[in-house]
Amino acid sequence: MDPAAVETRVTTVLGAWAAGSVIVGAALPTSPRLRGFGRQTAAWGAVDGAIAAVGTRNRRRRGPTDPARLRRVLVVNAVLDVGYVAAGLVLLRGTPWTTDRWRGDGAAVVVQGTFLLALDATAAAALRPALLRGD
């Protein structure tokens, strides 16, 4: 896949995920576990939306990102995403003093981290053939 198309796809998908996350997070009921899940989901959505917006703006102003640089960023992000999932699992599993709210936070972090891992890893893999061809 063309590196510019990969970059466009990543920011488009991330922006759509962000919008959905904010809407779902804000609409969840107010039980403690769902409140934690909703708060985390909306917060991640806001951050993801800002990242997608900045990426789109930069691409329009400066042109496509160098494929090698973009791939490095995506690989680093994928490693961070694994950390997010692990942290979310710790919160979700909990301890004797962990509240339902924290478990809700953990569940949301697992969902967000898993989505981001899939997005970043897929995009990084799509860039690998382009780099080997010298695009």
N, CA, C and O of each residue as an XYZ file, in Angstrom:
540
protein
N       0.852     -1.183      0.000
C       0.000      0.000      0.000
C       0.888      1.233      0.000
O       1.947      1.252      0.626
N       0.447      2.253     -0.702
C       1.156      3.516     -0.780
C       1.322      4.116      0.625
O       0.345      4.207      1.369
N       2.541      4.527      0.997
C       2.752      5.080      2.351
C       1.835      6.256      2.691
O       1.364      6.364      3.823
N       1.581      7.129      1.732
C       0.680      8.263      2.002
C      -0.732      7.762      2.293
O      -1.433      8.321      3.136
N      -1.146      6.705      1.591
C      -2.475      6.135      1.833
C      -2.542      5.493      3.215
O      -3.573      5.566      3.883
N      -1.453      4.869      3.645
C      -1.408      4.265      4.987
C      -1.567      5.357      6.036
O      -2.342      5.212      6.982
N      -0.837      6.438      5.864
C      -0.917      7.542      6.827
C      -2.330      8.138      6.864
O      -2.862      8.409      7.941
N      -2.925      8.337      5.710
C      -4.290      8.867      5.636
C      -5.267      7.917      6.310
O      -6.149      8.341      7.056
N      -5.103      6.624      6.038
C      -6.001      5.624      6.634
C      -5.894      5.634      8.150
O      -6.909      5.571      8.843
N      -4.681      5.711      8.671
C      -4.478      5.695     10.122
C      -5.174      6.890     10.769
O      -5.887      6.728     11.760
N      -4.977      8.076     10.221
C      -5.596      9.253     10.850
C      -7.111      9.235     10.691
O      -7.826      9.683     11.588
N      -7.612      8.730      9.574
C      -9.059      8.651      9.367
C      -9.697      7.658     10.333
O     -10.698      7.964     10.982
N      -9.110      6.466     10.421
C      -9.648      5.444     11.323
C      -9.538      5.908     12.775
O     -10.471      5.734     13.559
N      -8.403      6.493     13.128
C      -8.228      6.976     14.496
C      -9.238      8.066     14.824
O      -9.793      8.086     15.923
N      -9.484      8.971     13.883
C     -10.467     10.025     14.113
C     -11.874      9.469     14.305
O     -12.612      9.936     15.173
N     -12.248      8.480     13.507
C     -13.572      7.862     13.652
C     -13.687      7.125     14.984
O     -14.710      7.222     15.662
N     -12.638      6.387     15.362
C     -12.617      5.689     16.649
C     -12.737      6.698     17.791
O     -13.454      6.466     18.765
N     -12.033      7.811     17.660
C     -12.061      8.846     18.697
C     -13.469      9.399     18.876
O     -13.944      9.540     20.002
N     -14.128      9.709     17.781
C     -15.483     10.246     17.864
C     -16.420      9.241     18.529
O     -17.209      9.595     19.405
N     -16.320      7.993     18.102
C     -17.157      6.956     18.708
C     -16.872      6.780     20.181
O     -17.791      6.575     20.974
N     -15.609      6.857     20.555
C     -15.227      6.692     21.960
C     -15.795      7.804     22.829
O     -16.282      7.550     23.930
N     -15.733      9.025     22.339
C     -16.276     10.151     23.109
C     -17.788     10.002     23.267
O     -18.329     10.224     24.350
N     -18.457      9.630     22.196
C     -19.925      9.486     22.246
C     -20.319      8.352     23.192
O     -21.175      8.533     24.059
N     -19.702      7.195     23.029
C     -20.028      6.046     23.888
C     -19.671      6.351     25.336
O     -20.455      6.076     26.245
N     -18.499      6.912     25.549
C     -18.067      7.214     26.914
C     -18.998      8.171     27.624
O     -19.253      8.025     28.819
N     -19.507      9.151     26.893
C     -20.404     10.134     27.506
C     -21.805      9.574     27.735
O     -22.538     10.066     28.594
N     -22.179      8.555     26.975
C     -23.557      8.054     27.035
C     -23.770      6.917     28.029
O     -24.910      6.515     28.261
N     -22.717      6.397     28.611
C     -22.877      5.234     29.490
C     -23.589      5.599     30.787
O     -23.467      6.722     31.276
N     -24.337      4.642     31.342
C     -25.036      4.878     32.621
C     -24.043      5.184     33.752
O     -22.827      5.182     33.561
N     -24.599      5.442     34.909
C     -23.761      5.961     35.989
C     -23.402      4.952     37.077
O     -23.015      5.359     38.172
N     -23.516      3.657     36.813
C     -23.034      2.711     37.819
C     -21.526      2.911     37.953
O     -20.888      3.349     36.995
N     -20.938      2.605     39.104
C     -19.505      2.873     39.284
C     -18.615      2.248     38.202
O     -17.718      2.916     37.688
N     -18.844      0.994     37.855
C     -17.990      0.339     36.855
C     -18.171      0.988     35.485
O     -17.191      1.244     34.786
N     -19.409      1.252     35.102
C     -19.644      1.873     33.805
C     -19.190      3.328     33.785
O     -18.772      3.833     32.743
N     -19.267      3.996     34.918
C     -18.768      5.371     34.991
C     -17.265      5.393     34.739
O     -16.772      6.245     34.000
N     -16.534      4.461     35.349
C     -15.096      4.369     35.111
C     -14.793      4.049     33.663
O     -13.913      4.659     33.056
N     -15.527      3.084     33.104
C     -15.331      2.709     31.703
C     -15.628      3.901     30.794
O     -14.867      4.187     29.871
N     -16.731      4.589     31.056
C     -17.122      5.720     30.224
C     -16.144      6.876     30.303
O     -15.808      7.490     29.290
N     -15.693      7.167     31.508
C     -14.732      8.267     31.685
C     -13.447      7.990     30.920
O     -12.949      8.851     30.195
N     -12.911      6.783     31.083
C     -11.688      6.415     30.372
C     -11.893      6.428     28.861
O     -11.051      6.932     28.117
N     -13.007      5.877     28.419
C     -13.288      5.801     26.985
C     -13.378      7.195     26.377
O     -12.807      7.452     25.316
N     -14.087      8.085     27.040
C     -14.211      9.458     26.538
C     -12.860     10.178     26.555
O     -12.532     10.904     25.616
N     -12.088      9.983     27.604
C     -10.775     10.644     27.688
C      -9.840     10.143     26.592
O      -9.171     10.941     25.934
N      -9.791      8.827     26.391
C      -8.959      8.284     25.314
C      -9.443      8.806     23.970
O      -8.636      9.133     23.100
N     -10.755      8.884     23.800
C     -11.296      9.404     22.551
C     -10.867     10.838     22.293
O     -10.534     11.197     21.164
N     -10.873     11.654     23.332
C     -10.449     13.054     23.177
C      -8.977     13.141     22.769
O      -8.615     13.918     21.885
N      -8.140     12.345     23.413
C      -6.706     12.353     23.077
C      -6.488     11.807     21.666
O      -5.739     12.389     20.881
N      -7.143     10.691     21.348
C      -7.005     10.116     20.002
C      -7.486     11.096     18.936
O      -6.882     11.199     17.868
N      -8.564     11.810     19.221
C      -9.066     12.803     18.272
C      -8.068     13.925     18.042
O      -7.878     14.369     16.910
N      -7.433     14.381     19.109
C      -6.419     15.432     18.971
C      -5.232     14.930     18.146
O      -4.715     15.653     17.294
N      -4.804     13.697     18.399
C      -3.690     13.130     17.634
C      -4.061     13.009     16.160
O      -3.256     13.349     15.292
N      -5.259     12.532     15.867
C      -5.706     12.398     14.474
C      -5.788     13.764     13.794
O      -5.397     13.912     12.636
N      -6.297     14.758     14.516
C      -6.426     16.101     13.938
C      -5.057     16.710     13.631
O      -4.858     17.292     12.565
N      -4.124     16.577     14.560
C      -2.777     17.113     14.339
C      -2.098     16.373     13.183
O      -1.441     16.995     12.348
N      -2.254     15.062     13.136
C      -1.667     14.288     12.036
C      -2.222     14.709     10.689
O      -1.477     14.844      9.719
N      -3.521     14.915     10.627
C      -4.157     15.346      9.378
C      -3.681     16.739      8.986
O      -3.363     16.990      7.824
N      -3.633     17.640      9.957
C      -3.174     19.009      9.687
C      -1.725     19.012      9.202
O      -1.393     19.695      8.233
N      -0.871     18.256      9.870
C       0.540     18.220      9.475
C       0.716     17.633      8.078
O       1.538     18.117      7.300
N      -0.047     16.603      7.760
C       0.059     15.992      6.437
C      -0.370     16.987      5.360
O       0.241     17.041      4.293
N      -1.401     17.767      5.626
C      -1.862     18.772      4.660
C      -0.852     19.900      4.491
O      -0.657     20.403      3.384
N      -0.219     20.292      5.574
C       0.751     21.399      5.515
C       2.100     20.978      4.958
O       2.703     21.702      4.165
N       2.576     19.806      5.372
C       3.947     19.384      5.055
C       4.044     18.261      4.044
O       5.131     17.941      3.564
N       2.911     17.662      3.722
C       2.931     16.495      2.846
C       3.066     15.232      3.679
O       3.120     15.294      4.907
N       3.120     14.089      3.013
C       3.191     12.817      3.732
C       4.464     12.705      4.576
O       5.509     13.257      4.233
N       4.346     11.986      5.672
C       5.487     11.717      6.538
C       6.400     10.714      5.843
O       5.924      9.826      5.136
N       7.693     10.850      6.037
C       8.650      9.882      5.508
C       8.232      8.489      5.980
O       8.021      8.287      7.175
N       8.109      7.523      5.062
C       7.627      6.189      5.449
C       8.459      5.517      6.544
O       7.901      4.856      7.420
N       9.766      5.676      6.506
C      10.615      5.051      7.536
C      10.326      5.680      8.906
O      10.249      4.978      9.913
N      10.169      6.994      8.931
C       9.864      7.676     10.199
C       8.483      7.270     10.706
O       8.306      6.986     11.890
N       7.515      7.247      9.804
C       6.157      6.863     10.189
C       6.139      5.447     10.745
O       5.479      5.182     11.750
N       6.855      4.540     10.102
C       6.891      3.153     10.578
C       7.514      3.074     11.965
O       7.024      2.345     12.828
N       8.605      3.829     12.184
C       9.241      3.842     13.525
C       8.251      4.326     14.577
O       8.143      3.734     15.651
N       7.533      5.393     14.274
C       6.542      5.926     15.218
C       5.475      4.882     15.499
O       5.093      4.685     16.653
N       4.991      4.214     14.469
C       3.952      3.196     14.646
C       4.448      2.012     15.470
O       3.707      1.478     16.296
N       5.696      1.597     15.252
C       6.249      0.477     16.020
C       6.411      0.873     17.487
O       6.075      0.092     18.377
N       6.919      2.068     17.746
C       7.040      2.544     19.131
C       5.655      2.615     19.770
O       5.477      2.202     20.916
N       4.678      3.136     19.035
C       3.316      3.200     19.565
C       2.775      1.808     19.863
O       2.100      1.615     20.875
N       3.058      0.836     19.002
C       2.571     -0.531     19.234
C       3.157     -1.102     20.523
O       2.464     -1.795     21.267
N       4.423     -0.814     20.787
C       5.043     -1.270     22.039
C       4.356     -0.600     23.230
O       4.069     -1.253     24.233
N       4.095      0.699     23.114
C       3.374      1.400     24.186
C       1.968      0.832     24.364
O       1.476      0.717     25.486
N       1.326      0.478     23.250
C      -0.019     -0.093     23.317
C      -0.034     -1.385     24.126
O      -0.970     -1.632     24.886
N       0.999     -2.210     23.966
C       1.102     -3.439     24.763
C       1.155     -3.082     26.248
O       0.544     -3.754     27.078
N       1.884     -2.028     26.571
C       1.941     -1.562     27.956
C       0.589     -1.083     28.460
O       0.228     -1.336     29.609
N      -0.164     -0.390     27.604
C      -1.500      0.057     28.003
C      -2.399     -1.133     28.315
O      -3.114     -1.138     29.317
N      -2.354     -2.144     27.446
C      -3.182     -3.335     27.664
C      -2.794     -4.004     28.979
O      -3.660     -4.394     29.763
N      -1.494     -4.134     29.217
C      -1.030     -4.764     30.461
C      -1.491     -3.965     31.684
O      -1.965     -4.539     32.665
N      -1.350     -2.649     31.618
C      -1.794     -1.812     32.742
C      -3.304     -1.934     32.948
O      -3.778     -2.007     34.081
N      -4.048     -1.957     31.853
C      -5.489     -2.115     31.955
C      -5.878     -3.447     32.577
O      -6.824     -3.517     33.362
N      -5.149     -4.505     32.226
C      -5.428     -5.820     32.808
C      -5.160     -5.833     34.307
O      -5.890     -6.471     35.066
N      -4.116     -5.131     34.734
C      -3.833     -5.034     36.173
C      -4.997     -4.348     36.884
O      -5.452     -4.811     37.930
N      -5.473     -3.248     36.317
C      -6.607     -2.547     36.922
C      -7.877     -3.403     36.887
O      -8.643     -3.434     37.850
N      -8.083     -4.084     35.782
C      -9.287     -4.907     35.631
C      -9.279     -6.078     36.599
O     -10.293     -6.389     37.224
N      -8.131     -6.723     36.715
C      -8.011     -7.857     37.645
C      -8.192     -7.384     39.074
O      -8.868     -8.021     39.881
N      -7.580     -6.268     39.360
C      -7.755     -5.641     40.654
C      -7.028     -6.322     41.800
O      -6.316     -7.311     41.628
N      -7.235     -5.763     42.943
C      -6.697     -6.251     44.209
C      -7.872     -6.233     45.186
O      -8.955     -5.766     44.833
N      -7.681     -6.722     46.378
C      -8.806     -6.700     47.335
C      -9.374     -5.300     47.585
O     -10.548     -5.174     47.935
N      -8.587     -4.272     47.419
C      -9.074     -2.917     47.693
C      -9.460     -2.155     46.414
O      -9.821     -0.980     46.487
N      -9.389     -2.806     45.250
C      -9.768     -2.163     43.996
C     -11.286     -2.010     43.924
O     -12.029     -2.947     44.215
N     -11.731     -0.829     43.539
C     -13.169     -0.565     43.440
C     -13.687     -0.941     42.056
O     -12.912     -1.155     41.124
N     -15.007     -1.017     41.939
C     -15.617     -1.276     40.637
C     -15.250     -0.192     39.631
O     -15.073     -0.466     38.444
N     -15.138      1.028     40.111
C     -14.771      2.132     39.219
C     -13.407      1.886     38.584
O     -13.230      2.103     37.385
N     -12.440      1.432     39.385
C     -11.109      1.139     38.851
C     -11.150     -0.027     37.868
O     -10.430     -0.034     36.869
N     -11.995     -1.006     38.157
C     -12.140     -2.126     37.214
C     -12.730     -1.635     35.890
O     -12.329     -2.099     34.823
N     -13.672     -0.708     35.958
C     -14.220     -0.106     34.743
C     -13.160      0.652     33.963
O     -13.104      0.573     32.736
N     -12.316      1.391     34.684
C     -11.193      2.076     34.038
C     -10.298      1.065     33.333
O      -9.908      1.260     32.182
N      -9.981     -0.007     34.033
C      -9.105     -1.031     33.463
C      -9.681     -1.659     32.214
O      -8.963     -1.878     31.238
N     -10.979     -1.954     32.232
C     -11.623     -2.544     31.054
C     -11.528     -1.595     29.860
O     -11.266     -2.031     28.739
N     -11.738     -0.311     30.094
C     -11.662      0.667     29.001
C     -10.244      0.767     28.463
O     -10.054      0.861     27.250
N      -9.245      0.748     29.337
C      -7.857      0.838     28.895
C      -7.499     -0.396     28.060
O      -6.776     -0.279     27.071
N      -7.989     -1.558     28.439
C      -7.747     -2.774     27.651
C      -8.369     -2.620     26.259
O      -7.726     -2.934     25.257
N      -9.601     -2.143     26.192
C     -10.271     -1.976     24.895
C      -9.523     -0.966     24.032
O      -9.250     -1.232     22.861
N      -9.192      0.184     24.600
C      -8.504      1.221     23.828
C      -7.111      0.761     23.396
O      -6.722      0.945     22.242
N      -6.372      0.169     24.313
C      -5.024     -0.299     23.983
C      -5.034     -1.386     22.924
O      -4.169     -1.407     22.049
N      -6.004     -2.289     22.993
C      -6.100     -3.365     22.007
C      -6.415     -2.799     20.624
O      -5.821     -3.215     19.630
N      -7.348     -1.851     20.562
C      -7.659     -1.226     19.273
C      -6.421     -0.527     18.714
O      -6.075     -0.714     17.547
N      -5.756      0.272     19.539
C      -4.586      1.012     19.067
C      -3.464      0.071     18.638
O      -2.766      0.341     17.661
N      -3.290     -1.030     19.364
C      -2.280     -2.015     18.976
C      -2.588     -2.577     17.591
O      -1.698     -2.680     16.747
N      -3.838     -2.937     17.361
C      -4.223     -3.467     16.049
C      -3.993     -2.423     14.951
O      -3.468     -2.750     13.887
N      -4.381     -1.178     15.203
C      -4.220     -0.116     14.209
C      -2.747      0.146     13.916
O      -2.338      0.181     12.755
N      -1.952      0.328     14.963
C      -0.532      0.650     14.778
C       0.240     -0.501     14.139
O       1.047     -0.283     13.235
N      -0.004     -1.715     14.601
C       0.719     -2.866     14.066
C       0.347     -3.133     12.610
O       1.213     -3.456     11.797
N      -0.920     -3.001     12.281
C      -1.368     -3.212     10.902
C      -0.758     -2.169      9.967
O      -0.293     -2.500      8.876
N      -0.764     -0.924     10.396
C      -0.196      0.141      9.566
C       1.316     -0.024      9.420
O       1.855      0.166      8.329
N       2.003     -0.374     10.506
C       3.454     -0.586     10.422
C       3.769     -1.735      9.469
O       4.715     -1.654      8.686
N       2.989     -2.790      9.535
C       3.202     -3.926      8.638
C       2.938     -3.532      7.189
O       3.634     -4.004      6.289
N       1.952     -2.683      6.947
C       1.657     -2.239      5.586
C       2.781     -1.388      5.014
O       2.968     -1.355      3.798
N       3.526     -0.705      5.860
C       4.635      0.130      5.399
C       5.898     -0.673      5.114
O       6.747     -0.225      4.343
N       6.038     -1.822      5.706
C       7.263     -2.610      5.526
C       7.546     -2.926      4.061
O       8.676     -2.717      3.619
N       6.572     -3.424      3.278
C       6.875     -3.695      1.861
C       7.291     -2.443      1.092
O       8.152     -2.506      0.215
N       6.677     -1.307      1.423
C       7.043     -0.052      0.732
C       8.489      0.317      1.029
O       9.202      0.803      0.150
N       8.916      0.092      2.243
C      10.302      0.418      2.597
C      11.277     -0.527      1.906
O      12.362     -0.118      1.493
N      10.887     -1.782      1.785
C      11.750     -2.748      1.098
C      11.866     -2.434     -0.394
O      12.907     -2.679     -1.004
N      10.787     -1.888     -0.984
C      10.813     -1.513     -2.400
C      11.543     -0.185     -2.611
O      11.953      0.132     -3.728
N      11.703      0.584     -1.540
C      12.369      1.883     -1.660
C      11.415      3.017     -1.958
O      11.845      4.073     -2.423
N      10.117      2.828     -1.702
C       9.120      3.902     -1.920
C       9.367      5.046     -0.978
O       8.639      6.038     -1.008
